[in-house]
């Protein structure tokens, strides 16, 4: 019943009930009660386990690859930082299996902004793109069969639900390294423990204490590093990690078109020294670091900077856009 954590044995039943329910008012009241109760680790694990088992998988030829993803739900309403960082990481030689969806609780979801950038989501090209060009976008509805009613209700709620937590943990390619941003600091240990139970090689769960589901460039970021069964929590200060700019310029956008325009500016190297570029560098650097491509975080920042300055990051966007039109 509402107000009690779901038992693991009821995972399939719970998920089937959620995805088959067509009463929008009932679903909305369920999510409201769930939000009031709080999202539990066991609930995340059992639903994610079922979705992982049922998903349409993508097979990677890469031994080392990663995903950079946020839960959404952040009140900061920044541009799509994780999407921009994905191209920077791919430009630096780290294969990226990006998993995402349209916006449910934010102004712009990864699928929305990628469309504006010329990438066609959901056309069955993910596996080919990942293996041929080193980056892909796995459109969640193509890999996870959830109901349109569920998606509609989530968009209308105005607050994140358990599916904001579950989605990033259900990468269809089984990315062994993930940088996952969460909207609430309390979720950092919950998501880290859930990911450890579900299985990962080395990943970070992060929350920027200025309210970001990203690594922040202004203020402290809470981090939980997951190494297999081990979870270690710590905090990072941007000035201790890299020499990037710290000023709090406005990096908010109100639409996918605005977000895409800012991402193009960053990837084309026209935002050097700006807050927008800096936050992308920090998040791409973390991906390099957790995947073992960079020995230190600062080395990761340098790799990310080279990816942008050399034109490699922008080239990856062009390659993915062209490959998804086939």
Secondary structure as UniProt FT lines:
FT   TURN            2..3
FT   HELIX           8..10
FT   HELIX           11..20
FT   HELIX           24..37
FT   HELIX           41..54
FT   STRAND          65..70
FT   TURN            75..76
FT   HELIX           81..91
FT   TURN            92..93
FT   STRAND          95..100
FT   HELIX           110..116
FT   TURN            117..118
FT   HELIX           126..133
FT   STRAND          135..139
FT   HELIX           140..143
FT   HELIX           148..157
FT   HELIX           162..168
FT   TURN            172..173
FT   STRAND          177..181
FT   TURN            185..186
FT   HELIX           187..198
FT   STRAND          202..208
FT   TURN            209..211
FT   STRAND          220..227
FT   TURN            228..229
FT   STRAND          230..237
FT   HELIX           238..241
FT   HELIX           256..267
FT   TURN            268..273
FT   HELIX           275..290
FT   TURN            291..292
FT   HELIX           297..309
FT   TURN            310..311
FT   HELIX           312..323
FT   TURN            324..325
//
